[in-house]
Amino acid sequence: MKTWVTGGGGFLGSHIVEALAALGRSVTVIDDFSTGREANLAAAGERTKICRQSLLDPEVERLLGVERPGVIFHLAGDALVSRSVADPRGDCDRNLLATLALLEAVRRVSPESKVLFASTGAVYGEHAERPFQETDGVCPISPYAVAKLAAERYCYAYAHTYGLRTCSLRLFSVYGPRQEKQVVYDLIRKLWARPEELSLFGDGTEERDFSHALNIVDAFLLAEEKAGFGGEVFNVAGDETVSIRTLAEMLRDAMGTQSRLMFSGQRRPGDSRRWVADTTRLRALGYRPRVKLRDGLRDTIEWYLRSQE
């Protein structure tokens, strides 16, 4: 079965491509490499085909009609909140309009294809007293989260209006090798560059559910096999909620430094204070995170240190 991965040259997309290649599947990567890297696909194998195209390019629809993949893992887009704050129109193009272009192409030339969309837990907005559930109201506070929510709703609409087979996964605080942004990477980079002191935003009490890339891969493969594909959504997160202070201490210990933690007290625009997920719906399909946080952080540190050699 032919499989597509949009954004397959990116951090998370490349991990999915590798997993699919290891299963012996034939994969086409659709990526304009505006943020992804071909080097991320070095271990993808010879059954992987790379198509250097934006989803907004009409050539993608032509190729889709030729290949008619059984499933499309849609990870193309931009996951950097700060960039969406600086350039909301560009973020809309990358996260919403690209998704709409893909759905339209699927509707016209390959309606039997399953579409698994990488959404975000940021759609929920500000913190809640309990973990977010898929049935909770949504109130995104960043342009990035607005675009992702709109794209997610288009997936639902295309399932119910046109009969497409869609499913969205709301990802929470993903980290791991090849990710060169976001909090885990930033803290590792700072600790390596200046081990005596670590500067952080906020006050350290902010809470997150961190998910290693391999856990996200497992979630996507599980959803491909067991989801109903009627436009439903699933939260995807780890099972170890930690504060940013605890995260920093874990990284500091793993890297063998005595860094003094310095918190600015300021929150970056678009960031939520508490971002914790209820994953009961995904667990009902059989999901269990296999990479624990401490092991995942160690894995990410080792990758970072190798990249500095």
C-alpha contacts under 8 A as a table, 3 or more apart, distances in Angstrom:
res1	aa1	res2	aa2	distance
1	M	25	R	6.75
1	M	26	S	6.70
1	M	69	P	6.94
1	M	70	G	6.14
2	K	25	R	7.02
2	K	26	S	5.20
2	K	27	V	6.01
2	K	28	T	7.51
2	K	67	E	7.11
2	K	68	R	7.48
2	K	69	P	4.70
2	K	70	G	5.98
2	K	71	V	7.49
3	T	25	R	7.21
3	T	26	S	6.15
3	T	27	V	4.82
3	T	28	T	6.26
3	T	69	P	5.12
3	T	70	G	6.01
3	T	71	V	5.30
3	T	72	I	6.03
3	T	73	F	7.84
4	W	27	V	5.62
4	W	28	T	4.80
4	W	29	V	5.90
4	W	30	I	7.20
4	W	69	P	6.34
4	W	71	V	6.40
4	W	72	I	4.62
4	W	73	F	6.10
4	W	74	H	7.99
5	V	8	G	5.15
5	V	13	G	6.72
5	V	16	I	7.80
5	V	17	V	6.89
5	V	27	V	7.16
5	V	28	T	6.34
5	V	29	V	5.00
5	V	30	I	6.24
5	V	72	I	5.79
5	V	73	F	4.70
5	V	74	H	5.92
5	V	75	L	6.95
6	T	13	G	7.32
6	T	29	V	5.82
6	T	30	I	4.58
6	T	31	D	5.91
6	T	72	I	7.37
6	T	73	F	6.30
6	T	74	H	4.90
6	T	75	L	5.33
6	T	76	A	4.95
7	G	10	G	5.63
7	G	13	G	5.68
7	G	14	S	7.97
7	G	29	V	7.03
7	G	30	I	6.03
7	G	31	D	4.82
7	G	32	D	7.78
7	G	33	F	7.79
7	G	36	G	7.03
7	G	74	H	7.04
7	G	75	L	5.03
7	G	76	A	3.77
7	G	77	G	6.93
8	G	12	L	7.57
8	G	13	G	4.05
8	G	14	S	4.90
8	G	16	I	7.54
8	G	17	V	6.40
8	G	29	V	5.20
8	G	30	I	6.47
8	G	31	D	6.24
8	G	36	G	7.57
8	G	41	L	7.97
8	G	75	L	7.10
8	G	76	A	7.39
9	G	13	G	6.06
9	G	14	S	5.25
9	G	29	V	7.35
9	G	31	D	6.34
9	G	33	F	6.59
9	G	36	G	4.50
9	G	37	R	5.10
9	G	38	E	5.72
9	G	39	A	7.91
9	G	40	N	5.92
9	G	41	L	6.34
10	G	13	G	5.14
10	G	14	S	5.63
10	G	33	F	7.83
10	G	35	T	6.73
10	G	36	G	4.00
10	G	37	R	6.30
10	G	40	N	7.11
11	F	14	S	5.71
11	F	15	H	6.88
11	F	36	G	7.04
11	F	40	N	7.39
11	F	177	P	7.58
11	F	178	R	5.16
11	F	179	Q	5.18
12	L	15	H	5.30
12	L	16	I	6.58
12	L	75	L	7.67
12	L	179	Q	7.76
12	L	213	A	6.28
13	G	16	I	5.15
13	G	17	V	6.23
13	G	75	L	6.04
13	G	76	A	7.98
14	S	17	V	4.91
14	S	18	E	6.15
14	S	40	N	5.99
14	S	41	L	5.99
14	S	44	A	7.95
15	H	18	E	5.13
15	H	19	A	6.28
15	H	213	A	7.05
15	H	214	L	7.20
15	H	217	V	6.93
16	I	19	A	5.10
16	I	20	L	6.18
16	I	217	V	5.57
17	V	20	L	5.16
17	V	21	A	6.08
17	V	27	V	7.09
17	V	29	V	7.87
17	V	41	L	7.64
17	V	44	A	6.29
18	E	21	A	5.08
18	E	22	A	6.12
18	E	41	L	7.49
18	E	43	A	6.62
18	E	44	A	4.90
18	E	45	G	7.91
19	A	22	A	5.10
19	A	23	L	6.45
19	A	217	V	7.46
20	L	23	L	5.09
20	L	24	G	6.60
20	L	25	R	5.54
20	L	26	S	7.80
20	L	27	V	7.31
21	A	24	G	5.02
21	A	25	R	5.31
21	A	26	S	6.90
21	A	27	V	7.12
21	A	44	A	5.87
21	A	45	G	6.35
21	A	47	R	7.03
21	A	48	T	7.18
22	A	25	R	7.45
22	A	44	A	7.98
24	G	47	R	7.86
25	R	47	R	7.28
26	S	47	R	5.20
26	S	48	T	6.04
27	V	47	R	6.45
27	V	48	T	4.73
27	V	49	K	6.17
28	T	48	T	5.77
28	T	49	K	4.65
28	T	50	I	5.84
28	T	51	C	7.02
29	V	48	T	7.20
29	V	49	K	6.08
29	V	50	I	4.80
29	V	51	C	5.84
30	I	50	I	6.45
30	I	51	C	5.01
30	I	52	R	6.16
30	I	53	Q	6.07
30	I	54	S	7.37
30	I	55	L	7.60
31	D	34	S	7.94
31	D	36	G	7.42
31	D	50	I	7.71
31	D	51	C	6.47
31	D	52	R	5.23
31	D	53	Q	5.47
31	D	54	S	6.15
31	D	55	L	7.85
31	D	76	A	7.06
32	D	36	G	7.79
32	D	51	C	7.97
32	D	52	R	4.88
32	D	53	Q	4.61
32	D	54	S	4.94
33	F	36	G	4.50
33	F	37	R	5.86
33	F	38	E	7.48
33	F	52	R	7.06
35	T	78	D	7.88
36	G	40	N	7.73
37	R	40	N	5.50
37	R	41	L	7.59
38	E	41	L	5.44
38	E	42	A	7.15
39	A	42	A	5.33
40	N	43	A	7.65
40	N	178	R	7.39
41	L	44	A	5.09
42	A	45	G	7.45
44	A	47	R	7.78
44	A	48	T	6.25
45	G	48	T	5.86
46	E	49	K	7.62
53	Q	57	D	6.54
53	Q	59	E	7.70
53	Q	60	V	6.99
54	S	57	D	5.38
54	S	60	V	7.64
54	S	98	A	7.91
55	L	58	P	7.75
55	L	60	V	6.18
55	L	98	A	5.40
55	L	99	T	7.67
55	L	101	A	6.54
55	L	102	L	6.35
56	L	60	V	7.74
56	L	97	L	7.70
56	L	98	A	5.68
56	L	101	A	6.08
56	L	102	L	7.92
57	D	60	V	5.91
57	D	61	E	7.90
58	P	61	E	5.52
58	P	62	R	6.80
59	E	62	R	5.09
59	E	63	L	6.26
60	V	63	L	5.18
60	V	64	L	6.02
60	V	105	A	7.97
61	E	64	L	4.92
61	E	65	G	6.22
61	E	102	L	7.78
61	E	105	A	5.19
61	E	106	V	7.70
61	E	109	V	7.33
62	R	65	G	5.25
62	R	66	V	6.53
63	L	66	V	5.04
63	L	67	E	6.12
64	L	67	E	5.26
64	L	68	R	5.34
64	L	69	P	7.25
64	L	105	A	7.44
64	L	106	V	7.47
64	L	109	V	6.94
64	L	110	S	6.81
65	G	68	R	5.44
65	G	109	V	4.98
65	G	110	S	6.04
68	R	109	V	7.69
68	R	110	S	5.42
68	R	113	S	6.88
69	P	72	I	6.79
69	P	110	S	7.70
69	P	113	S	5.90
70	G	112	E	7.09
70	G	113	S	4.78
70	G	114	K	6.19
71	V	113	S	5.15
71	V	114	K	4.42
71	V	115	V	5.95
71	V	116	L	7.60
71	V	224	E	7.77
72	I	113	S	6.81
72	I	114	K	5.96
72	I	115	V	4.83
72	I	116	L	6.16
73	F	115	V	6.18
73	F	116	L	4.96
73	F	117	F	6.44
73	F	118	A	7.86
73	F	220	F	7.95
74	H	115	V	6.78
74	H	116	L	5.80
74	H	117	F	4.87
74	H	118	A	6.16
75	L	117	F	6.59
75	L	118	A	5.40
76	A	94	R	7.69
76	A	95	N	7.48
76	A	98	A	7.98
77	G	94	R	4.97
77	G	95	N	4.79
77	G	98	A	7.66
78	D	91	D	6.90
78	D	94	R	6.38
78	D	95	N	6.39
79	A	144	Y	7.29
80	L	83	R	5.49
80	L	84	S	6.65
80	L	144	Y	7.53
80	L	181	K	7.83
80	L	182	Q	7.61
81	V	84	S	5.12
81	V	85	V	6.35
81	V	142	S	6.80
81	V	143	P	7.54
81	V	144	Y	5.67
81	V	145	A	7.91
81	V	270	G	6.59
81	V	271	D	7.81
82	S	85	V	5.07
82	S	86	A	6.34
82	S	269	P	7.36
82	S	270	G	7.47
83	R	86	A	5.06
83	R	87	D	5.91
83	R	88	P	7.72
83	R	91	D	7.50
84	S	87	D	4.99
84	S	88	P	4.73
84	S	89	R	7.91
84	S	90	G	7.40
84	S	91	D	5.21
84	S	142	S	7.28
84	S	143	P	5.53
84	S	144	Y	5.28
85	V	88	P	5.74
85	V	142	S	6.69
85	V	143	P	6.15
85	V	144	Y	7.58
85	V	269	P	7.42
85	V	270	G	7.41
87	D	90	G	5.45
87	D	91	D	6.28
88	P	91	D	4.99
88	P	92	C	6.15
88	P	143	P	5.62
88	P	144	Y	7.40
89	R	92	C	5.06
89	R	93	D	6.45
90	G	93	D	5.09
90	G	94	R	6.32
91	D	94	R	5.10
91	D	95	N	5.87
91	D	96	L	7.75
91	D	143	P	7.29
91	D	144	Y	6.38
91	D	147	A	7.36
92	C	95	N	5.36
92	C	96	L	5.10
92	C	97	L	6.29
92	C	143	P	7.72
92	C	144	Y	7.53
92	C	147	A	5.64
93	D	96	L	5.82
93	D	97	L	4.81
93	D	98	A	6.13
94	R	97	L	6.40
94	R	98	A	5.56
94	R	99	T	8.00
95	N	98	A	5.95
95	N	99	T	6.38
95	N	144	Y	7.56
95	N	147	A	5.87
95	N	148	K	6.18
95	N	151	A	7.21
96	L	99	T	5.20
96	L	100	L	6.23
96	L	147	A	5.20
96	L	148	K	6.43
96	L	150	A	6.67
96	L	151	A	5.09
97	L	100	L	4.97
97	L	101	A	6.08
97	L	151	A	7.94
98	A	101	A	5.08
98	A	102	L	6.29
99	T	102	L	5.08
99	T	103	L	6.24
99	T	151	A	6.16
100	L	103	L	5.10
100	L	104	E	6.13
100	L	151	A	6.91
100	L	154	Y	7.07
101	A	104	E	5.17
101	A	105	A	6.19
102	L	105	A	5.09
102	L	106	V	6.17
103	L	106	V	5.04
103	L	107	R	6.06
103	L	155	C	7.38
103	L	158	Y	7.41
104	E	107	R	5.01
104	E	108	R	6.21
105	A	108	R	5.22
105	A	109	V	6.05
105	A	110	S	7.29
106	V	109	V	5.52
106	V	110	S	4.67
106	V	111	P	5.21
106	V	113	S	7.01
106	V	164	L	8.00
107	R	110	S	6.17
107	R	111	P	4.87
107	R	162	Y	7.27
107	R	164	L	6.90
108	R	111	P	6.77
110	S	113	S	5.82
111	P	163	G	7.92
111	P	164	L	5.89
111	P	165	R	7.79
112	E	164	L	7.04
112	E	165	R	7.15
113	S	164	L	7.70
113	S	165	R	6.79
114	K	164	L	7.48
114	K	165	R	4.91
114	K	166	T	5.90
114	K	224	E	7.90
114	K	229	F	7.29
115	V	165	R	6.18
115	V	166	T	4.71
115	V	167	C	6.36
116	L	166	T	5.97
116	L	167	C	5.02
116	L	168	S	5.76
116	L	169	L	7.38
116	L	220	F	7.47
116	L	223	A	7.99
116	L	224	E	7.31
117	F	152	E	7.38
117	F	155	C	7.92
117	F	166	T	7.50
117	F	167	C	6.18
117	F	168	S	4.60
117	F	169	L	6.21
118	A	168	S	6.05
118	A	169	L	5.29
118	A	170	R	6.54
118	A	171	L	6.98
119	S	148	K	5.77
119	S	149	L	7.26
119	S	152	E	6.61
119	S	168	S	6.01
119	S	169	L	5.37
119	S	170	R	4.55
119	S	171	L	6.16
120	T	123	V	6.17
120	T	145	A	7.10
120	T	148	K	6.80
120	T	149	L	7.95
120	T	169	L	7.12
120	T	170	R	4.08
120	T	171	L	4.54
120	T	172	F	6.34
121	G	124	Y	6.08
121	G	170	R	4.89
121	G	171	L	5.42
121	G	172	F	5.26
121	G	235	N	7.08
121	G	275	W	7.53
121	G	277	A	7.72
122	A	125	G	5.65
122	A	140	P	6.29
122	A	141	I	7.94
122	A	145	A	5.40
122	A	172	F	7.68
122	A	272	S	7.76
122	A	275	W	7.81
123	V	138	V	5.73
123	V	139	C	6.26
123	V	140	P	4.62
123	V	141	I	7.86
123	V	145	A	5.08
123	V	146	V	6.76
123	V	148	K	7.18
123	V	149	L	5.77
124	Y	132	F	7.37
124	Y	136	D	7.66
124	Y	137	G	6.83
124	Y	138	V	4.28
124	Y	139	C	5.30
124	Y	140	P	5.66
125	G	138	V	6.42
125	G	139	C	4.79
125	G	140	P	4.26
125	G	141	I	5.46
125	G	272	S	6.52
126	E	139	C	7.50
126	E	140	P	7.68
126	E	141	I	7.38
126	E	272	S	5.09
126	E	273	R	6.69
126	E	274	R	7.11
126	E	275	W	7.92
127	H	272	S	6.01
127	H	273	R	5.58
127	H	274	R	4.40
127	H	275	W	6.11
128	A	131	P	6.83
128	A	132	F	7.19
128	A	274	R	6.81
130	R	276	V	7.78
131	P	275	W	7.68
131	P	276	V	4.94
131	P	277	A	4.68
131	P	278	D	5.13
132	F	136	D	6.59
132	F	275	W	7.91
132	F	276	V	6.26
132	F	277	A	4.77
132	F	278	D	5.50
133	Q	136	D	5.40
133	Q	235	N	7.46
133	Q	277	A	6.62
133	Q	278	D	5.32
133	Q	279	T	7.54
134	E	233	V	6.78
134	E	234	F	6.65
134	E	235	N	6.70
140	P	143	P	7.85
140	P	145	A	5.33
140	P	146	V	5.58
140	P	149	L	7.82
141	I	145	A	6.77
141	I	146	V	7.29
141	I	270	G	5.59
141	I	271	D	7.84
142	S	145	A	5.27
142	S	146	V	6.34
142	S	269	P	7.55
142	S	270	G	4.52
142	S	271	D	7.64
143	P	146	V	5.02
143	P	147	A	6.19
143	P	270	G	7.95
144	Y	147	A	5.29
144	Y	148	K	6.24
145	A	148	K	5.04
145	A	149	L	6.04
146	V	149	L	5.19
146	V	150	A	6.17
147	A	150	A	5.14
147	A	151	A	6.14
148	K	151	A	5.05
148	K	152	E	6.07
149	L	152	E	4.94
149	L	153	R	6.15
150	A	153	R	5.05
150	A	154	Y	6.22
151	A	154	Y	5.02
151	A	155	C	6.35
152	E	155	C	5.09
152	E	156	Y	6.48
152	E	168	S	6.38
153	R	156	Y	4.96
153	R	157	A	6.09
154	Y	157	A	4.88
154	Y	158	Y	5.98
155	C	158	Y	5.26
155	C	159	A	6.27
155	C	166	T	5.89
155	C	167	C	7.17
155	C	168	S	7.59
155	C	231	G	5.95
156	Y	159	A	5.15
156	Y	160	H	6.34
156	Y	166	T	6.89
156	Y	167	C	7.68
156	Y	230	G	7.10
156	Y	231	G	4.08
156	Y	232	E	6.97
157	A	160	H	5.17
157	A	161	T	5.68
157	A	162	Y	7.79
157	A	231	G	7.45
158	Y	161	T	5.17
158	Y	162	Y	5.17
158	Y	163	G	6.48
158	Y	164	L	5.74
158	Y	166	T	7.82
158	Y	231	G	7.89
159	A	162	Y	5.75
159	A	163	G	4.62
159	A	164	L	4.33
159	A	165	R	5.74
159	A	166	T	6.00
159	A	229	F	7.74
159	A	230	G	5.63
159	A	231	G	5.50
160	H	163	G	5.58
160	H	164	L	7.44
160	H	230	G	7.12
160	H	231	G	7.44
164	L	230	G	7.75
165	R	229	F	4.73
165	R	230	G	5.94
165	R	231	G	7.04
166	T	229	F	4.72
166	T	230	G	5.88
166	T	231	G	4.82
166	T	232	E	7.43
167	C	227	A	7.32
167	C	228	G	7.81
167	C	229	F	5.14
167	C	230	G	6.68
167	C	231	G	4.79
167	C	232	E	5.23
167	C	233	V	5.96
168	S	231	G	6.93
168	S	232	E	6.34
168	S	233	V	4.65
168	S	234	F	6.43
169	L	220	F	7.78
169	L	233	V	5.63
169	L	234	F	4.87
169	L	235	N	5.94
169	L	236	V	6.45
170	R	233	V	6.95
170	R	234	F	5.90
170	R	235	N	4.73
170	R	236	V	5.80
171	L	174	V	6.93
171	L	216	I	7.88
171	L	235	N	6.30
171	L	236	V	4.97
171	L	237	A	6.41
172	F	208	R	7.82
172	F	209	D	6.27
172	F	210	F	6.57
172	F	211	S	6.73
172	F	235	N	7.62
172	F	236	V	6.19
172	F	237	A	5.23
172	F	275	W	7.43
172	F	276	V	7.57
172	F	277	A	7.35
173	S	208	R	6.78
173	S	209	D	6.16
173	S	210	F	4.83
173	S	211	S	6.00
173	S	237	A	7.44
174	V	210	F	5.80
174	V	211	S	4.69
174	V	212	H	5.83
174	V	213	A	6.32
174	V	216	I	7.81
175	Y	179	Q	6.49
175	Y	182	Q	7.73
175	Y	184	V	6.46
175	Y	185	Y	7.56
175	Y	210	F	6.95
175	Y	211	S	6.17
175	Y	212	H	5.15
175	Y	213	A	5.95
175	Y	300	T	7.87
176	G	179	Q	5.97
176	G	212	H	5.44
176	G	213	A	5.40
176	G	296	G	6.91
176	G	297	L	7.42
176	G	299	D	7.35
176	G	300	T	5.09
177	P	213	A	7.76
177	P	299	D	7.28
177	P	300	T	5.01
177	P	303	W	5.67
177	P	304	Y	7.23
178	R	303	W	7.75
179	Q	182	Q	7.73
179	Q	185	Y	6.77
180	E	185	Y	5.99
180	E	186	D	7.80
181	K	184	V	7.86
181	K	185	Y	5.62
181	K	186	D	6.22
182	Q	185	Y	5.84
182	Q	186	D	6.05
183	V	186	D	5.05
183	V	187	L	6.07
184	V	187	L	5.34
184	V	188	I	6.28
185	Y	188	I	5.20
185	Y	189	R	6.09
186	D	189	R	5.15
186	D	190	K	6.16
187	L	190	K	5.10
187	L	191	L	6.06
187	L	198	L	7.58
187	L	248	A	7.04
187	L	251	L	7.70
188	I	191	L	5.15
188	I	192	W	6.15
188	I	251	L	6.97
188	I	301	I	6.83
188	I	304	Y	7.81
189	R	192	W	5.22
189	R	193	A	6.16
190	K	193	A	5.11
190	K	194	R	5.85
190	K	195	P	7.37
190	K	198	L	6.51
190	K	199	S	7.95
191	L	194	R	5.32
191	L	195	P	4.65
191	L	196	E	7.81
191	L	197	E	7.48
191	L	198	L	6.30
191	L	252	R	7.16
191	L	255	M	7.86
191	L	257	T	7.74
191	L	259	S	7.46
192	W	195	P	5.83
194	R	197	E	6.17
194	R	198	L	7.26
195	P	198	L	7.09
195	P	257	T	5.91
195	P	258	Q	7.10
195	P	259	S	5.44
196	E	257	T	7.30
196	E	258	Q	6.40
196	E	259	S	4.44
196	E	260	R	6.29
197	E	259	S	4.57
197	E	260	R	4.61
197	E	261	L	6.13
197	E	262	M	7.19
198	L	259	S	5.95
198	L	260	R	5.97
198	L	261	L	4.97
198	L	262	M	5.93
199	S	261	L	6.21
199	S	262	M	4.72
199	S	263	F	5.98
199	S	264	S	7.34
200	L	203	D	7.99
200	L	204	G	7.89
200	L	261	L	7.45
200	L	262	M	6.06
200	L	263	F	4.84
200	L	264	S	6.18
201	F	204	G	7.80
201	F	263	F	5.62
201	F	264	S	5.08
201	F	265	G	6.13
201	F	266	Q	5.63
201	F	267	R	5.95
201	F	268	R	7.24
202	G	205	T	7.77
202	G	206	E	7.38
202	G	263	F	5.91
202	G	264	S	5.71
202	G	265	G	4.19
202	G	266	Q	4.81
202	G	267	R	5.02
203	D	206	E	7.25
203	D	263	F	5.31
203	D	264	S	6.72
203	D	265	G	4.83
203	D	266	Q	7.56
204	G	243	S	6.39
204	G	244	I	4.94
204	G	245	R	4.42
204	G	246	T	7.90
204	G	263	F	6.77
205	T	243	S	5.34
205	T	244	I	6.22
205	T	245	R	6.48
206	E	243	S	5.31
206	E	244	I	5.65
206	E	245	R	7.97
206	E	273	R	5.01
206	E	274	R	5.62
207	E	241	T	6.61
207	E	242	V	5.52
207	E	243	S	4.23
207	E	244	I	6.15
207	E	273	R	6.67
207	E	274	R	4.82
207	E	275	W	6.07
207	E	276	V	7.07
208	R	241	T	5.61
208	R	242	V	5.76
208	R	243	S	6.36
208	R	244	I	7.37
208	R	274	R	6.31
208	R	275	W	5.01
208	R	276	V	5.58
209	D	237	A	5.73
209	D	238	G	5.38
209	D	239	D	6.87
209	D	240	E	6.15
209	D	241	T	4.74
209	D	242	V	6.76
209	D	275	W	6.77
209	D	276	V	5.37
209	D	277	A	6.94
210	F	237	A	6.37
210	F	238	G	5.42
210	F	240	E	7.29
210	F	241	T	7.26
210	F	293	L	7.16
211	S	215	N	6.32
211	S	216	I	6.81
211	S	236	V	7.83
211	S	237	A	5.33
211	S	238	G	4.78
211	S	293	L	7.64
212	H	215	N	5.39
212	H	216	I	6.66
212	H	238	G	7.73
212	H	291	V	6.54
212	H	293	L	7.41
212	H	296	G	5.99
213	A	216	I	5.08
213	A	217	V	6.31
214	L	217	V	4.94
214	L	218	D	6.29
214	L	290	R	7.97
214	L	291	V	7.17
215	N	218	D	5.08
215	N	219	A	6.31
215	N	238	G	7.90
215	N	289	P	5.36
215	N	290	R	6.26
215	N	291	V	6.43
216	I	219	A	4.97
216	I	220	F	6.31
216	I	236	V	7.14
217	V	220	F	5.24
217	V	221	L	6.28
218	D	221	L	5.24
218	D	222	L	6.02
218	D	287	Y	7.71
219	A	222	L	5.10
219	A	223	A	6.06
219	A	236	V	7.09
219	A	282	L	7.92
219	A	287	Y	6.58
220	F	223	A	5.11
220	F	224	E	6.10
221	L	224	E	5.05
221	L	225	E	6.42
222	L	225	E	5.22
222	L	226	K	6.03
222	L	227	A	7.69
222	L	285	L	7.36
222	L	286	G	7.76
222	L	287	Y	7.22
223	A	226	K	5.17
223	A	227	A	4.78
223	A	285	L	7.76
224	E	227	A	6.18
226	K	285	L	6.53
227	A	285	L	7.72
228	G	232	E	7.47
229	F	232	E	6.54
234	F	279	T	7.43
234	F	281	R	6.44
234	F	282	L	5.91
235	N	277	A	6.45
235	N	278	D	6.84
235	N	279	T	5.46
235	N	281	R	7.49
235	N	282	L	6.79
236	V	277	A	7.40
236	V	279	T	6.26
236	V	282	L	7.20
237	A	276	V	7.88
237	A	277	A	6.25
237	A	279	T	6.83
238	G	241	T	7.48
238	G	289	P	6.19
238	G	292	K	7.96
238	G	293	L	7.89
239	D	289	P	7.18
240	E	292	K	7.98
240	E	293	L	7.04
241	T	276	V	6.94
242	V	246	T	6.09
242	V	247	L	6.49
243	S	246	T	5.15
243	S	247	L	6.24
244	I	247	L	4.93
244	I	248	A	6.12
245	R	248	A	5.13
245	R	249	E	6.23
246	T	249	E	5.03
246	T	250	M	6.13
247	L	250	M	5.11
247	L	251	L	6.26
248	A	251	L	5.17
248	A	252	R	5.99
248	A	261	L	7.89
249	E	252	R	4.95
249	E	253	D	6.08
250	M	253	D	5.22
250	M	254	A	6.12
250	M	294	R	7.43
251	L	254	A	5.05
251	L	255	M	6.10
251	L	297	L	7.01
252	R	255	M	5.27
252	R	256	G	6.16
252	R	257	T	5.46
252	R	258	Q	6.89
252	R	259	S	6.70
253	D	256	G	5.04
253	D	257	T	6.29
253	D	258	Q	7.75
254	A	257	T	8.00
254	A	298	R	6.67
255	M	301	I	7.64
267	R	271	D	6.93
268	R	271	D	5.83
272	S	275	W	6.40
278	D	281	R	7.95
279	T	282	L	5.44
279	T	283	R	6.07
280	T	283	R	4.99
280	T	284	A	6.17
281	R	284	A	5.28
281	R	285	L	7.19
282	L	285	L	5.37
282	L	286	G	6.95
282	L	287	Y	5.84
283	R	286	G	4.91
283	R	287	Y	4.43
283	R	288	R	6.57
284	A	287	Y	7.12
289	P	292	K	7.15
291	V	295	D	6.51
291	V	296	G	5.95
292	K	295	D	5.42
292	K	296	G	5.96
293	L	296	G	4.96
293	L	297	L	6.02
294	R	297	L	5.26
294	R	298	R	6.33
295	D	298	R	5.13
295	D	299	D	6.19
296	G	299	D	4.99
296	G	300	T	6.19
297	L	300	T	5.05
297	L	301	I	6.12
298	R	301	I	5.09
298	R	302	E	6.18
299	D	302	E	5.23
299	D	303	W	6.35
300	T	303	W	5.11
300	T	304	Y	6.21
301	I	304	Y	5.03
301	I	305	L	6.18
302	E	305	L	5.21
302	E	306	R	6.26
303	W	306	R	5.18
303	W	307	S	6.24
304	Y	307	S	5.06
304	Y	308	Q	6.55
305	L	308	Q	5.23
305	L	309	E	6.84
306	R	309	E	5.41
